[in-house]
């Protein structure tokens, strides 16, 4: 594969929409327990994991900022 084609493929794979941020990396047992709890919460509230994470971050920040 040529260098130019490889560069185009790399650029396409890292393209993000406006407002999109890099995903969270879950490593180790504590992180995996947290992810499992998040996934369970998302299922219980009929949301995607991403939507549930965003909701919980917004609520947590609002609570912290209003102390």
CHARMM-style PDB file with segment names, atoms N, HN, CA, C and O in Angstrom:
ATOM      1  N   UNK     1       0.848  -1.170   0.000  1.00  0.00      PROA
ATOM      2  CA  UNK     1       0.000   0.000   0.000  1.00  0.00      PROA
ATOM      3  C   UNK     1       0.893   1.233   0.000  1.00  0.00      PROA
ATOM      4  O   UNK     1       1.879   1.299   0.734  1.00  0.00      PROA
ATOM      5  N   UNK     2       0.542   2.194  -0.820  1.00  0.00      PROA
ATOM      6  HN  UNK     2      -0.259   2.140  -1.417  1.00  0.00      PROA
ATOM      7  CA  UNK     2       1.337   3.409  -0.906  1.00  0.00      PROA
ATOM      8  C   UNK     2       1.177   4.288   0.318  1.00  0.00      PROA
ATOM      9  O   UNK     2       0.175   4.211   1.030  1.00  0.00      PROA
ATOM     10  N   UNK     3       2.177   5.123   0.555  1.00  0.00      PROA
ATOM     11  HN  UNK     3       2.991   5.185  -0.023  1.00  0.00      PROA
ATOM     12  CA  UNK     3       2.160   6.003   1.732  1.00  0.00      PROA
ATOM     13  C   UNK     3       0.985   6.975   1.682  1.00  0.00      PROA
ATOM     14  O   UNK     3       0.369   7.243   2.714  1.00  0.00      PROA
ATOM     15  N   UNK     4       0.668   7.503   0.514  1.00  0.00      PROA
ATOM     16  HN  UNK     4       1.169   7.285  -0.323  1.00  0.00      PROA
ATOM     17  CA  UNK     4      -0.441   8.454   0.378  1.00  0.00      PROA
ATOM     18  C   UNK     4      -1.773   7.786   0.730  1.00  0.00      PROA
ATOM     19  O   UNK     4      -2.594   8.368   1.438  1.00  0.00      PROA
ATOM     20  N   UNK     5      -1.984   6.566   0.236  1.00  0.00      PROA
ATOM     21  HN  UNK     5      -1.317   6.093  -0.339  1.00  0.00      PROA
ATOM     22  CA  UNK     5      -3.226   5.848   0.525  1.00  0.00      PROA
ATOM     23  C   UNK     5      -3.315   5.521   2.016  1.00  0.00      PROA
ATOM     24  O   UNK     5      -4.387   5.640   2.610  1.00  0.00      PROA
ATOM     25  N   UNK     6      -2.208   5.113   2.621  1.00  0.00      PROA
ATOM     26  HN  UNK     6      -1.337   5.016   2.138  1.00  0.00      PROA
ATOM     27  CA  UNK     6      -2.180   4.795   4.048  1.00  0.00      PROA
ATOM     28  C   UNK     6      -2.527   6.046   4.871  1.00  0.00      PROA
ATOM     29  O   UNK     6      -3.261   5.950   5.855  1.00  0.00      PROA
ATOM     30  N   UNK     7      -2.008   7.209   4.480  1.00  0.00      PROA
ATOM     31  HN  UNK     7      -1.412   7.287   3.681  1.00  0.00      PROA
ATOM     32  CA  UNK     7      -2.296   8.455   5.183  1.00  0.00      PROA
ATOM     33  C   UNK     7      -3.777   8.791   5.087  1.00  0.00      PROA
ATOM     34  O   UNK     7      -4.383   9.192   6.081  1.00  0.00      PROA
ATOM     35  N   UNK     8      -4.374   8.633   3.899  1.00  0.00      PROA
ATOM     36  HN  UNK     8      -3.881   8.307   3.092  1.00  0.00      PROA
ATOM     37  CA  UNK     8      -5.800   8.917   3.737  1.00  0.00      PROA
ATOM     38  C   UNK     8      -6.639   7.995   4.613  1.00  0.00      PROA
ATOM     39  O   UNK     8      -7.613   8.442   5.218  1.00  0.00      PROA
ATOM     40  N   UNK     9      -6.280   6.717   4.691  1.00  0.00      PROA
ATOM     41  HN  UNK     9      -5.488   6.354   4.199  1.00  0.00      PROA
ATOM     42  CA  UNK     9      -7.022   5.773   5.519  1.00  0.00      PROA
ATOM     43  C   UNK     9      -6.906   6.146   6.989  1.00  0.00      PROA
ATOM     44  O   UNK     9      -7.886   6.051   7.729  1.00  0.00      PROA
ATOM     45  N   UNK    10      -5.731   6.568   7.420  1.00  0.00      PROA
ATOM     46  HN  UNK    10      -4.936   6.646   6.819  1.00  0.00      PROA
ATOM     47  CA  UNK    10      -5.524   6.971   8.807  1.00  0.00      PROA
ATOM     48  C   UNK    10      -6.340   8.213   9.124  1.00  0.00      PROA
ATOM     49  O   UNK    10      -6.973   8.285  10.178  1.00  0.00      PROA
ATOM     50  N   UNK    11      -6.334   9.183   8.235  1.00  0.00      PROA
ATOM     51  HN  UNK    11      -5.820   9.124   7.379  1.00  0.00      PROA
ATOM     52  CA  UNK    11      -7.100  10.403   8.453  1.00  0.00      PROA
ATOM     53  C   UNK    11      -8.588  10.102   8.526  1.00  0.00      PROA
ATOM     54  O   UNK    11      -9.291  10.689   9.349  1.00  0.00      PROA
ATOM     55  N   UNK    12      -9.085   9.202   7.686  1.00  0.00      PROA
ATOM     56  HN  UNK    12      -8.515   8.725   7.017  1.00  0.00      PROA
ATOM     57  CA  UNK    12     -10.500   8.851   7.695  1.00  0.00      PROA
ATOM     58  C   UNK    12     -10.883   8.154   8.995  1.00  0.00      PROA
ATOM     59  O   UNK    12     -11.981   8.370   9.509  1.00  0.00      PROA
ATOM     60  N   UNK    13      -9.999   7.327   9.528  1.00  0.00      PROA
ATOM     61  HN  UNK    13      -9.108   7.152   9.111  1.00  0.00      PROA
ATOM     62  CA  UNK    13     -10.331   6.575  10.735  1.00  0.00      PROA
ATOM     63  C   UNK    13     -10.333   7.447  11.985  1.00  0.00      PROA
ATOM     64  O   UNK    13     -10.955   7.070  12.978  1.00  0.00      PROA
ATOM     65  N   UNK    14      -9.668   8.588  11.977  1.00  0.00      PROA
ATOM     66  HN  UNK    14      -9.162   8.894  11.170  1.00  0.00      PROA
ATOM     67  CA  UNK    14      -9.651   9.454  13.147  1.00  0.00      PROA
ATOM     68  C   UNK    14     -10.591  10.645  13.001  1.00  0.00      PROA
ATOM     69  O   UNK    14     -10.623  11.515  13.871  1.00  0.00      PROA
ATOM     70  N   UNK    15     -11.357  10.696  11.912  1.00  0.00      PROA
ATOM     71  HN  UNK    15     -11.331   9.990  11.204  1.00  0.00      PROA
ATOM     72  CA  UNK    15     -12.305  11.790  11.715  1.00  0.00      PROA
ATOM     73  C   UNK    15     -13.397  11.711  12.775  1.00  0.00      PROA
ATOM     74  O   UNK    15     -13.979  10.647  12.991  1.00  0.00      PROA
ATOM     75  N   UNK    16     -13.673  12.814  13.425  1.00  0.00      PROA
ATOM     76  HN  UNK    16     -13.200  13.678  13.250  1.00  0.00      PROA
ATOM     77  CA  UNK    16     -14.717  12.865  14.431  1.00  0.00      PROA
ATOM     78  C   UNK    16     -15.690  13.980  14.075  1.00  0.00      PROA
ATOM     79  O   UNK    16     -15.325  14.973  13.447  1.00  0.00      PROA
ATOM     80  N   UNK    17     -16.920  13.794  14.487  1.00  0.00      PROA
ATOM     81  HN  UNK    17     -17.217  12.987  14.998  1.00  0.00      PROA
ATOM     82  CA  UNK    17     -17.923  14.825  14.274  1.00  0.00      PROA
ATOM     83  C   UNK    17     -17.688  15.959  15.263  1.00  0.00      PROA
ATOM     84  O   UNK    17     -17.062  15.745  16.301  1.00  0.00      PROA
ATOM     85  N   UNK    18     -18.182  17.174  14.960  1.00  0.00      PROA
ATOM     86  HN  UNK    18     -18.691  17.348  14.117  1.00  0.00      PROA
ATOM     87  CA  UNK    18     -18.053  18.277  15.907  1.00  0.00      PROA
ATOM     88  C   UNK    18     -18.694  17.902  17.245  1.00  0.00      PROA
ATOM     89  O   UNK    18     -19.808  17.380  17.274  1.00  0.00      PROA
ATOM     90  N   UNK    19     -18.006  18.162  18.331  1.00  0.00      PROA
ATOM     91  HN  UNK    19     -17.101  18.587  18.308  1.00  0.00      PROA
ATOM     92  CA  UNK    19     -18.518  17.855  19.659  1.00  0.00      PROA
ATOM     93  C   UNK    19     -18.186  16.460  20.143  1.00  0.00      PROA
ATOM     94  O   UNK    19     -18.389  16.154  21.318  1.00  0.00      PROA
ATOM     95  N   UNK    20     -17.683  15.613  19.272  1.00  0.00      PROA
ATOM     96  HN  UNK    20     -17.518  15.862  18.318  1.00  0.00      PROA
ATOM     97  CA  UNK    20     -17.344  14.246  19.670  1.00  0.00      PROA
ATOM     98  C   UNK    20     -15.980  14.236  20.341  1.00  0.00      PROA
ATOM     99  O   UNK    20     -15.036  14.866  19.864  1.00  0.00      PROA
ATOM    100  N   UNK    21     -15.888  13.519  21.444  1.00  0.00      PROA
ATOM    101  HN  UNK    21     -16.654  13.007  21.831  1.00  0.00      PROA
ATOM    102  CA  UNK    21     -14.610  13.403  22.146  1.00  0.00      PROA
ATOM    103  C   UNK    21     -14.147  11.956  22.147  1.00  0.00      PROA
ATOM    104  O   UNK    21     -14.909  11.043  21.831  1.00  0.00      PROA
ATOM    105  N   UNK    22     -12.906  11.768  22.501  1.00  0.00      PROA
ATOM    106  HN  UNK    22     -12.287  12.510  22.758  1.00  0.00      PROA
ATOM    107  CA  UNK    22     -12.336  10.431  22.553  1.00  0.00      PROA
ATOM    108  C   UNK    22     -13.030   9.617  23.634  1.00  0.00      PROA
ATOM    109  O   UNK    22     -13.374  10.145  24.692  1.00  0.00      PROA
ATOM    110  N   UNK    23     -13.233   8.347  23.371  1.00  0.00      PROA
ATOM    111  HN  UNK    23     -12.954   7.918  22.512  1.00  0.00      PROA
ATOM    112  CA  UNK    23     -13.886   7.462  24.324  1.00  0.00      PROA
ATOM    113  C   UNK    23     -13.045   7.203  25.563  1.00  0.00      PROA
ATOM    114  O   UNK    23     -11.835   7.427  25.568  1.00  0.00      PROA
ATOM    115  N   UNK    24     -13.690   6.739  26.591  1.00  0.00      PROA
ATOM    116  HN  UNK    24     -14.673   6.557  26.588  1.00  0.00      PROA
ATOM    117  CA  UNK    24     -13.010   6.385  27.837  1.00  0.00      PROA
ATOM    118  C   UNK    24     -12.386   5.009  27.663  1.00  0.00      PROA
ATOM    119  O   UNK    24     -13.003   4.112  27.089  1.00  0.00      PROA
ATOM    120  N   UNK    25     -11.182   4.844  28.151  1.00  0.00      PROA
ATOM    121  HN  UNK    25     -10.681   5.573  28.618  1.00  0.00      PROA
ATOM    122  CA  UNK    25     -10.513   3.546  28.097  1.00  0.00      PROA
ATOM    123  C   UNK    25     -10.715   2.870  29.451  1.00  0.00      PROA
ATOM    124  O   UNK    25     -10.341   3.414  30.490  1.00  0.00      PROA
ATOM    125  N   UNK    26     -11.310   1.682  29.428  1.00  0.00      PROA
ATOM    126  HN  UNK    26     -11.614   1.239  28.585  1.00  0.00      PROA
ATOM    127  CA  UNK    26     -11.601   0.931  30.648  1.00  0.00      PROA
ATOM    128  C   UNK    26     -10.549  -0.156  30.802  1.00  0.00      PROA
ATOM    129  O   UNK    26     -10.489  -1.081  29.992  1.00  0.00      PROA
ATOM    130  N   UNK    27      -9.719  -0.053  31.838  1.00  0.00      PROA
ATOM    131  HN  UNK    27      -9.769   0.699  32.496  1.00  0.00      PROA
ATOM    132  CA  UNK    27      -8.654  -1.032  32.088  1.00  0.00      PROA
ATOM    133  C   UNK    27      -8.666  -1.426  33.555  1.00  0.00      PROA
ATOM    134  O   UNK    27      -8.956  -0.608  34.428  1.00  0.00      PROA
ATOM    135  N   UNK    28      -8.360  -2.647  33.806  1.00  0.00      PROA
ATOM    136  HN  UNK    28      -8.125  -3.311  33.097  1.00  0.00      PROA
ATOM    137  CA  UNK    28      -8.246  -3.119  35.183  1.00  0.00      PROA
ATOM    138  C   UNK    28      -9.590  -3.463  35.797  1.00  0.00      PROA
ATOM    139  O   UNK    28     -10.635  -3.071  35.278  1.00  0.00      PROA
ATOM    140  N   UNK    29      -9.562  -4.193  36.898  1.00  0.00      PROA
ATOM    141  HN  UNK    29      -8.713  -4.511  37.320  1.00  0.00      PROA
ATOM    142  CA  UNK    29     -10.794  -4.676  37.511  1.00  0.00      PROA
ATOM    143  C   UNK    29     -11.725  -3.574  38.012  1.00  0.00      PROA
ATOM    144  O   UNK    29     -12.942  -3.691  37.868  1.00  0.00      PROA
ATOM    145  N   UNK    30     -11.183  -2.517  38.592  1.00  0.00      PROA
ATOM    146  HN  UNK    30     -10.194  -2.423  38.709  1.00  0.00      PROA
ATOM    147  CA  UNK    30     -12.031  -1.431  39.093  1.00  0.00      PROA
ATOM    148  C   UNK    30     -12.741  -0.728  37.948  1.00  0.00      PROA
ATOM    149  O   UNK    30     -13.940  -0.461  38.029  1.00  0.00      PROA
ATOM    150  N   UNK    31     -12.006  -0.425  36.879  1.00  0.00      PROA
ATOM    151  HN  UNK    31     -11.032  -0.641  36.813  1.00  0.00      PROA
ATOM    152  CA  UNK    31     -12.617   0.204  35.705  1.00  0.00      PROA
ATOM    153  C   UNK    31     -13.685  -0.695  35.097  1.00  0.00      PROA
ATOM    154  O   UNK    31     -14.748  -0.219  34.700  1.00  0.00      PROA
ATOM    155  N   UNK    32     -13.407  -1.987  35.025  1.00  0.00      PROA
ATOM    156  HN  UNK    32     -12.543  -2.373  35.348  1.00  0.00      PROA
ATOM    157  CA  UNK    32     -14.372  -2.910  34.430  1.00  0.00      PROA
ATOM    158  C   UNK    32     -15.626  -3.036  35.291  1.00  0.00      PROA
ATOM    159  O   UNK    32     -16.722  -3.203  34.756  1.00  0.00      PROA
ATOM    160  N   UNK    33     -15.485  -2.961  36.606  1.00  0.00      PROA
ATOM    161  HN  UNK    33     -14.595  -2.826  37.041  1.00  0.00      PROA
ATOM    162  CA  UNK    33     -16.656  -2.955  37.491  1.00  0.00      PROA
ATOM    163  C   UNK    33     -17.479  -1.690  37.265  1.00  0.00      PROA
ATOM    164  O   UNK    33     -18.708  -1.740  37.225  1.00  0.00      PROA
ATOM    165  N   UNK    34     -16.801  -0.568  37.121  1.00  0.00      PROA
ATOM    166  HN  UNK    34     -15.802  -0.527  37.154  1.00  0.00      PROA
ATOM    167  CA  UNK    34     -17.489   0.695  36.860  1.00  0.00      PROA
ATOM    168  C   UNK    34     -18.223   0.631  35.530  1.00  0.00      PROA
ATOM    169  O   UNK    34     -19.373   1.059  35.434  1.00  0.00      PROA
ATOM    170  N   UNK    35     -17.564   0.098  34.499  1.00  0.00      PROA
ATOM    171  HN  UNK    35     -16.629  -0.249  34.577  1.00  0.00      PROA
ATOM    172  CA  UNK    35     -18.202  -0.022  33.189  1.00  0.00      PROA
ATOM    173  C   UNK    35     -19.415  -0.951  33.263  1.00  0.00      PROA
ATOM    174  O   UNK    35     -20.454  -0.663  32.669  1.00  0.00      PROA
ATOM    175  N   UNK    36     -19.287  -2.059  33.987  1.00  0.00      PROA
ATOM    176  HN  UNK    36     -18.443  -2.293  34.470  1.00  0.00      PROA
ATOM    177  CA  UNK    36     -20.408  -2.994  34.119  1.00  0.00      PROA
ATOM    178  C   UNK    36     -21.597  -2.305  34.797  1.00  0.00      PROA
ATOM    179  O   UNK    36     -22.743  -2.503  34.393  1.00  0.00      PROA
ATOM    180  N   UNK    37     -21.323  -1.499  35.824  1.00  0.00      PROA
ATOM    181  HN  UNK    37     -20.392  -1.338  36.152  1.00  0.00      PROA
ATOM    182  CA  UNK    37     -22.390  -0.759  36.503  1.00  0.00      PROA
ATOM    183  C   UNK    37     -23.023   0.258  35.556  1.00  0.00      PROA
ATOM    184  O   UNK    37     -24.243   0.419  35.539  1.00  0.00      PROA
ATOM    185  N   UNK    38     -22.202   0.937  34.778  1.00  0.00      PROA
ATOM    186  HN  UNK    38     -21.211   0.806  34.792  1.00  0.00      PROA
ATOM    187  CA  UNK    38     -22.705   1.900  33.801  1.00  0.00      PROA
ATOM    188  C   UNK    38     -23.572   1.208  32.760  1.00  0.00      PROA
ATOM    189  O   UNK    38     -24.646   1.702  32.416  1.00  0.00      PROA
ATOM    190  N   UNK    39     -23.115   0.073  32.260  1.00  0.00      PROA
ATOM    191  HN  UNK    39     -22.243  -0.328  32.539  1.00  0.00      PROA
ATOM    192  CA  UNK    39     -23.867  -0.680  31.253  1.00  0.00      PROA
ATOM    193  C   UNK    39     -25.206  -1.146  31.821  1.00  0.00      PROA
ATOM    194  O   UNK    39     -26.227  -1.104  31.134  1.00  0.00      PROA
ATOM    195  N   UNK    40     -25.197  -1.586  33.061  1.00  0.00      PROA
ATOM    196  HN  UNK    40     -24.368  -1.620  33.619  1.00  0.00      PROA
ATOM    197  CA  UNK    40     -26.428  -2.012  33.729  1.00  0.00      PROA
ATOM    198  C   UNK    40     -27.389  -0.832  33.901  1.00  0.00      PROA
ATOM    199  O   UNK    40     -28.589  -0.959  33.654  1.00  0.00      PROA
ATOM    200  N   UNK    41     -26.852   0.313  34.325  1.00  0.00      PROA
ATOM    201  HN  UNK    41     -25.878   0.415  34.525  1.00  0.00      PROA
ATOM    202  CA  UNK    41     -27.663   1.524  34.467  1.00  0.00      PROA
ATOM    203  C   UNK    41     -28.261   1.934  33.125  1.00  0.00      PROA
ATOM    204  O   UNK    41     -29.435   2.295  33.045  1.00  0.00      PROA
ATOM    205  N   UNK    42     -27.456   1.877  32.081  1.00  0.00      PROA
ATOM    206  HN  UNK    42     -26.502   1.584  32.145  1.00  0.00      PROA
ATOM    207  CA  UNK    42     -27.934   2.240  30.746  1.00  0.00      PROA
ATOM    208  C   UNK    42     -29.087   1.338  30.322  1.00  0.00      PROA
ATOM    209  O   UNK    42     -30.090   1.817  29.792  1.00  0.00      PROA
ATOM    210  N   UNK    43     -28.949   0.045  30.551  1.00  0.00      PROA
ATOM    211  HN  UNK    43     -28.135  -0.344  30.981  1.00  0.00      PROA
ATOM    212  CA  UNK    43     -30.011  -0.896  30.183  1.00  0.00      PROA
ATOM    213  C   UNK    43     -31.278  -0.640  31.003  1.00  0.00      PROA
ATOM    214  O   UNK    43     -32.386  -0.685  30.469  1.00  0.00      PROA
ATOM    215  N   UNK    44     -31.111  -0.374  32.294  1.00  0.00      PROA
ATOM    216  HN  UNK    44     -30.211  -0.338  32.728  1.00  0.00      PROA
ATOM    217  CA  UNK    44     -32.258  -0.145  33.175  1.00  0.00      PROA
ATOM    218  C   UNK    44     -33.011   1.132  32.828  1.00  0.00      PROA
ATOM    219  O   UNK    44     -34.215   1.233  33.066  1.00  0.00      PROA
ATOM    220  N   UNK    45     -32.303   2.106  32.267  1.00  0.00      PROA
ATOM    221  HN  UNK    45     -31.325   2.024  32.074  1.00  0.00      PROA
ATOM    222  CA  UNK    45     -32.926   3.383  31.910  1.00  0.00      PROA
ATOM    223  C   UNK    45     -33.183   3.502  30.411  1.00  0.00      PROA
ATOM    224  O   UNK    45     -33.521   4.575  29.911  1.00  0.00      PROA
ATOM    225  N   UNK    46     -33.017   2.381  29.699  1.00  0.00      PROA
ATOM    226  HN  UNK    46     -32.742   1.509  30.106  1.00  0.00      PROA
ATOM    227  CA  UNK    46     -33.281   2.304  28.260  1.00  0.00      PROA
ATOM    228  C   UNK    46     -32.506   3.367  27.472  1.00  0.00      PROA
ATOM    229  O   UNK    46     -33.072   4.090  26.652  1.00  0.00      PROA
ATOM    230  N   UNK    47     -31.203   3.442  27.741  1.00  0.00      PROA
ATOM    231  HN  UNK    47     -30.743   2.855  28.408  1.00  0.00      PROA
ATOM    232  CA  UNK    47     -30.313   4.376  27.060  1.00  0.00      PROA
ATOM    233  C   UNK    47     -29.104   3.616  26.526  1.00  0.00      PROA
ATOM    234  O   UNK    47     -28.825   2.491  26.940  1.00  0.00      PROA
ATOM    235  N   UNK    48     -28.403   4.249  25.611  1.00  0.00      PROA
ATOM    236  HN  UNK    48     -28.630   5.163  25.275  1.00  0.00      PROA
ATOM    237  CA  UNK    48     -27.107   3.702  25.205  1.00  0.00      PROA
ATOM    238  C   UNK    48     -26.123   3.958  26.344  1.00  0.00      PROA
ATOM    239  O   UNK    48     -26.364   4.806  27.203  1.00  0.00      PROA
ATOM    240  N   UNK    49     -25.030   3.232  26.343  1.00  0.00      PROA
ATOM    241  HN  UNK    49     -24.834   2.543  25.645  1.00  0.00      PROA
ATOM    242  CA  UNK    49     -24.001   3.435  27.361  1.00  0.00      PROA
ATOM    243  C   UNK    49     -23.459   4.862  27.266  1.00  0.00      PROA
ATOM    244  O   UNK    49     -23.219   5.502  28.290  1.00  0.00      PROA
ATOM    245  N   UNK    50     -23.266   5.360  26.050  1.00  0.00      PROA
ATOM    246  HN  UNK    50     -23.461   4.840  25.219  1.00  0.00      PROA
ATOM    247  CA  UNK    50     -22.748   6.722  25.865  1.00  0.00      PROA
ATOM    248  C   UNK    50     -23.717   7.762  26.425  1.00  0.00      PROA
ATOM    249  O   UNK    50     -23.295   8.709  27.089  1.00  0.00      PROA
ATOM    250  N   UNK    51     -25.012   7.589  26.159  1.00  0.00      PROA
ATOM    251  HN  UNK    51     -25.355   6.819  25.620  1.00  0.00      PROA
ATOM    252  CA  UNK    51     -26.006   8.542  26.660  1.00  0.00      PROA
ATOM    253  C   UNK    51     -26.076   8.502  28.184  1.00  0.00      PROA
ATOM    254  O   UNK    51     -26.193   9.542  28.833  1.00  0.00      PROA
ATOM    255  N   UNK    52     -26.006   7.304  28.751  1.00  0.00      PROA
ATOM    256  HN  UNK    52     -25.911   6.459  28.224  1.00  0.00      PROA
ATOM    257  CA  UNK    52     -26.029   7.167  30.211  1.00  0.00      PROA
ATOM    258  C   UNK    52     -24.798   7.818  30.832  1.00  0.00      PROA
ATOM    259  O   UNK    52     -24.905   8.508  31.846  1.00  0.00      PROA
ATOM    260  N   UNK    53     -23.633   7.601  30.231  1.00  0.00      PROA
ATOM    261  HN  UNK    53     -23.547   7.041  29.407  1.00  0.00      PROA
ATOM    262  CA  UNK    53     -22.402   8.208  30.741  1.00  0.00      PROA
ATOM    263  C   UNK    53     -22.505   9.728  30.701  1.00  0.00      PROA
ATOM    264  O   UNK    53     -22.132  10.405  31.660  1.00  0.00      PROA
ATOM    265  N   UNK    54     -23.003  10.256  29.609  1.00  0.00      PROA
ATOM    266  HN  UNK    54     -23.306   9.707  28.831  1.00  0.00      PROA
ATOM    267  CA  UNK    54     -23.141  11.710  29.473  1.00  0.00      PROA
ATOM    268  C   UNK    54     -24.103  12.251  30.532  1.00  0.00      PROA
ATOM    269  O   UNK    54     -23.830  13.273  31.162  1.00  0.00      PROA
ATOM    270  N   UNK    55     -25.224  11.562  30.720  1.00  0.00      PROA
ATOM    271  HN  UNK    55     -25.445  10.732  30.208  1.00  0.00      PROA
ATOM    272  CA  UNK    55     -26.202  11.990  31.716  1.00  0.00      PROA
ATOM    273  C   UNK    55     -25.593  11.988  33.121  1.00  0.00      PROA
ATOM    274  O   UNK    55     -25.762  12.945  33.876  1.00  0.00      PROA
ATOM    275  N   UNK    56     -24.892  10.919  33.463  1.00  0.00      PROA
ATOM    276  HN  UNK    56     -24.754  10.141  32.850  1.00  0.00      PROA
ATOM    277  CA  UNK    56     -24.299  10.821  34.797  1.00  0.00      PROA
ATOM    278  C   UNK    56     -23.199  11.856  35.013  1.00  0.00      PROA
ATOM    279  O   UNK    56     -23.067  12.393  36.113  1.00  0.00      PROA
ATOM    280  N   UNK    57     -22.418  12.139  33.993  1.00  0.00      PROA
ATOM    281  HN  UNK    57     -22.525  11.703  33.100  1.00  0.00      PROA
ATOM    282  CA  UNK    57     -21.384  13.178  34.103  1.00  0.00      PROA
ATOM    283  C   UNK    57     -22.032  14.538  34.322  1.00  0.00      PROA
ATOM    284  O   UNK    57     -21.582  15.309  35.169  1.00  0.00      PROA
ATOM    285  N   UNK    58     -23.089  14.839  33.562  1.00  0.00      PROA
ATOM    286  HN  UNK    58     -23.454  14.212  32.874  1.00  0.00      PROA
ATOM    287  CA  UNK    58     -23.777  16.118  33.711  1.00  0.00      PROA
ATOM    288  C   UNK    58     -24.365  16.269  35.113  1.00  0.00      PROA
ATOM    289  O   UNK    58     -24.235  17.324  35.734  1.00  0.00      PROA
ATOM    290  N   UNK    59     -25.017  15.206  35.612  1.00  0.00      PROA
ATOM    291  HN  UNK    59     -25.123  14.349  35.107  1.00  0.00      PROA
ATOM    292  CA  UNK    59     -25.601  15.257  36.953  1.00  0.00      PROA
ATOM    293  C   UNK    59     -24.528  15.405  38.028  1.00  0.00      PROA
ATOM    294  O   UNK    59     -24.681  16.187  38.966  1.00  0.00      PROA
ATOM    295  N   UNK    60     -23.452  14.655  37.885  1.00  0.00      PROA
ATOM    296  HN  UNK    60     -23.327  14.020  37.123  1.00  0.00      PROA
ATOM    297  CA  UNK    60     -22.363  14.713  38.857  1.00  0.00      PROA
ATOM    298  C   UNK    60     -21.723  16.098  38.895  1.00  0.00      PROA
ATOM    299  O   UNK    60     -21.462  16.640  39.969  1.00  0.00      PROA
ATOM    300  N   UNK    61     -21.473  16.662  37.724  1.00  0.00      PROA
ATOM    301  HN  UNK    61     -21.684  16.221  36.852  1.00  0.00      PROA
ATOM    302  CA  UNK    61     -20.875  18.002  37.676  1.00  0.00      PROA
ATOM    303  C   UNK    61     -21.813  19.046  38.253  1.00  0.00      PROA
ATOM    304  O   UNK    61     -21.375  19.940  38.978  1.00  0.00      PROA
ATOM    305  N   UNK    62     -23.093  18.945  37.941  1.00  0.00      PROA
ATOM    306  HN  UNK    62     -23.448  18.220  37.352  1.00  0.00      PROA
ATOM    307  CA  UNK    62     -24.062  19.894  38.485  1.00  0.00      PROA
ATOM    308  C   UNK    62     -24.079  19.811  40.008  1.00  0.00      PROA
ATOM    309  O   UNK    62     -24.125  20.835  40.689  1.00  0.00      PROA
ATOM    310  N   UNK    63     -24.043  18.587  40.543  1.00  0.00      PROA
ATOM    311  HN  UNK    63     -24.006  17.754  39.990  1.00  0.00      PROA
ATOM    312  CA  UNK    63     -24.018  18.414  42.003  1.00  0.00      PROA
ATOM    313  C   UNK    63     -22.745  18.986  42.614  1.00  0.00      PROA
ATOM    314  O   UNK    63     -22.805  19.633  43.660  1.00  0.00      PROA
ATOM    315  N   UNK    64     -21.608  18.765  41.991  1.00  0.00      PROA
ATOM    316  HN  UNK    64     -21.559  18.239  41.141  1.00  0.00      PROA
ATOM    317  CA  UNK    64     -20.331  19.263  42.507  1.00  0.00      PROA
ATOM    318  C   UNK    64     -20.253  20.787  42.442  1.00  0.00      PROA
ATOM    319  O   UNK    64     -19.732  21.428  43.354  1.00  0.00      PROA
ATOM    320  N   UNK    65     -20.770  21.357  41.368  1.00  0.00      PROA
ATOM    321  HN  UNK    65     -21.193  20.836  40.627  1.00  0.00      PROA
ATOM    322  CA  UNK    65     -20.686  22.808  41.191  1.00  0.00      PROA
ATOM    323  C   UNK    65     -21.674  23.559  42.076  1.00  0.00      PROA
ATOM    324  O   UNK    65     -21.484  24.743  42.354  1.00  0.00      PROA
ATOM    325  N   UNK    66     -22.724  22.876  42.518  1.00  0.00      PROA
ATOM    326  HN  UNK    66     -22.878  21.914  42.292  1.00  0.00      PROA
ATOM    327  CA  UNK    66     -23.736  23.522  43.358  1.00  0.00      PROA
ATOM    328  C   UNK    66     -23.497  23.310  44.846  1.00  0.00      PROA
ATOM    329  O   UNK    66     -24.372  23.620  45.654  1.00  0.00      PROA
ATOM    330  N   UNK    67     -22.347  22.796  45.225  1.00  0.00      PROA
ATOM    331  HN  UNK    67     -21.636  22.544  44.568  1.00  0.00      PROA
ATOM    332  CA  UNK    67     -22.040  22.592  46.651  1.00  0.00      PROA
ATOM    333  C   UNK    67     -21.649  23.890  47.299  1.00  0.00      PROA
ATOM    334  OT1 UNK    67     -21.355  23.919  48.495  1.00  0.00      PROA
TER     335      UNK     67
END
